[in-house]
Amino acid sequence: MSIALPATARPGDGLAEMDELTSKLTDLYQQHYKQLLRIAALLVDERAAAEDVVQEAYLRVFNSRTRLQDPDKALAFLRTAVVNGARSALRKRAVFRRYRAQLATDEHAPDDNGRGMDRMVLAQALNELPRRQREAVVLRYYADLSESRTAEVMGCSPGTVKSYCSRGVSKLSALLGERV
């Protein structure tokens, strides 16, 4: 989807530049949607929740595009927004679980949306990791971000990322046996 300039946009009035940024953000979303969705899915372990996280993250970045000083950093902001959105979704899920017994809801069968057994096993093992370790492992090894980029997204130092990854991989190895 491409966004055309409005008929009233003229060079130098600010609207043309805004529409160019809007177009760049739209292209960025389309190019990286699948990767961002996979990151979110590994962090929250529910496809529907992951889709919501990615869409809300994009809307956050898009709505604050006027404050985006360096458009080349939009992807980094988008990744950070996805991780923060996943954190928020997990917090909401934890509150729901805490109060679930008080709510009179029916239990639903687990959703089998075609994921393979290995993915389910990995997702379950990832859920056993502490939140920060899970984020570091997903960003570092699945999203294939560098240690410094992972640290930037997580808001910590590269040494902390190394520590989280080392501990996370060790725990995954223990949980999955020889599969890691």
C-alpha positions in Angstrom: 0.0 0.0 0.0 1.4 3.4 -1.0 0.2 6.7 0.4 -0.1 9.4 -2.2 0.5 13.1 -1.5 -2.7 15.0 -0.7 -3.7 17.5 -3.4 -3.0 20.4 -1.1 0.6 19.4 -0.4 3.2 21.7 -1.8 7.0 21.5 -1.5 8.2 23.5 1.5 4.8 23.5 3.4 5.8 20.5 5.6 3.0 18.3 4.3 5.1 16.8 1.5 7.8 15.9 4.0 5.2 14.4 6.4 3.7 12.3 3.6 7.2 11.1 2.7 7.8 10.0 6.3 4.4 8.4 6.4 5.2 6.5 3.2 8.5 5.3 4.6 6.9 4.1 7.9 4.3 2.3 5.9 6.9 0.6 3.8 8.9 -0.2 6.9 5.9 -1.9 8.5 5.2 -4.0 5.4 8.8 -5.1 5.0 9.4 -6.1 8.7 5.9 -7.1 9.8 6.6 -10.9 9.7 9.9 -10.5 11.7 8.2 -8.3 14.3 5.3 -10.7 14.5 7.6 -13.6 15.1 9.4 -11.7 17.8 6.2 -10.8 19.5 4.8 -14.4 19.2 7.9 -15.8 20.8 7.6 -13.3 23.7 3.8 -13.6 24.3 3.2 -17.1 22.8 -0.2 -16.3 21.3 -0.5 -15.3 17.7 -3.5 -13.1 18.2 -1.8 -11.3 21.1 1.4 -11.0 19.0 -0.6 -9.4 16.1 -2.1 -6.9 18.5 1.3 -6.1 20.0 2.8 -5.5 16.5 -0.1 -3.4 15.3 -0.2 -1.3 18.5 3.6 -0.8 18.3 3.3 0.4 14.7 0.5 2.8 15.7 2.6 4.2 18.5 5.6 4.9 16.2 3.3 6.2 13.5 1.4 8.5 15.8 4.7 9.9 17.1 6.3 10.3 13.7 6.5 14.1 14.0 8.9 13.6 16.9 11.0 11.1 15.0 14.3 13.0 14.5 16.1 10.3 12.6 13.8 8.3 10.3 16.6 5.7 9.8 16.0 4.7 13.5 12.3 4.0 13.0 12.9 0.2 12.8 14.8 0.3 16.1 11.9 2.3 17.7 9.5 -0.2 16.2 11.4 -3.2 17.7 11.5 -1.5 21.0 7.8 -0.7 20.9 7.1 -4.4 20.1 9.2 -5.6 23.1 7.5 -3.0 25.4 4.1 -4.0 24.0 4.9 -7.7 24.7 5.9 -6.8 28.3 2.6 -5.0 28.7 0.6 -7.9 27.3 2.4 -10.3 29.7 1.7 -8.0 32.7 -2.0 -7.9 31.7 -2.0 -11.7 31.3 -0.4 -12.1 34.8 -3.1 -9.9 36.3 -5.8 -11.9 34.5 -4.3 -15.2 35.8 -4.1 -13.9 39.3 -7.8 -13.0 39.3 -9.1 -15.7 37.0 -10.5 -17.8 39.8 -12.7 -14.9 40.8 -14.0 -14.5 37.3 -16.8 -16.8 36.2 -15.4 -17.8 32.8 -15.5 -21.1 31.0 -12.2 -22.8 30.3 -11.4 -23.0 26.6 -9.4 -25.7 25.0 -5.9 -24.7 23.9 -5.7 -23.1 20.5 -4.0 -25.3 17.9 -3.3 -23.0 15.0 -1.1 -25.4 13.1 2.2 -24.8 14.9 4.5 -27.8 14.9 5.3 -29.8 18.1 8.8 -28.4 18.1 7.5 -24.9 18.1 5.1 -25.6 21.0 7.9 -27.2 23.0 10.2 -24.3 22.4 7.5 -21.8 23.2 6.7 -23.6 26.5 10.4 -23.7 27.3 10.7 -20.0 26.6 7.8 -19.3 28.9 9.8 -20.9 31.7 12.6 -18.3 31.3 12.4 -15.1 33.3 11.0 -12.2 31.2 14.4 -10.4 30.6 16.2 -13.7 29.7 13.4 -14.6 27.3 13.5 -11.2 25.6 17.3 -11.3 25.3 17.3 -14.8 23.8 14.5 -14.0 21.3 16.0 -10.7 20.2 19.6 -12.0 20.0 19.1 -15.5 18.5 15.7 -15.4 16.7 15.7 -11.8 15.5 19.4 -12.1 14.9 20.2 -8.7 16.5 23.7 -7.9 17.6 24.4 -7.7 21.3 24.6 -3.9 21.1 21.3 -3.6 19.2 19.6 -6.1 21.6 20.9 -4.0 24.5 19.5 -0.8 22.9 16.1 -2.4 22.4 16.0 -3.8 26.0 17.4 -0.6 27.5 20.4 -2.3 29.2 24.2 -2.8 28.6 25.7 -5.3 26.1 27.2 -7.1 29.1 23.8 -7.6 30.6 22.5 -9.0 27.3 25.4 -11.5 27.3 24.5 -12.5 30.9 20.8 -12.9 30.1 21.6 -14.9 26.9 24.0 -17.2 28.7 21.7 -17.9 31.5 18.7 -18.2 29.2 20.4 -20.7 26.8 21.7 -22.7 29.8 18.2 -23.0 31.2 16.7 -23.8 27.7 19.3 -26.5 27.3 18.3 -28.0 30.7 14.6 -27.8 29.8 14.9 -29.1 26.2 17.7 -31.6 26.8 20.0 -32.0 23.8 17.7 -30.1 21.4 19.4 -26.7 21.8 
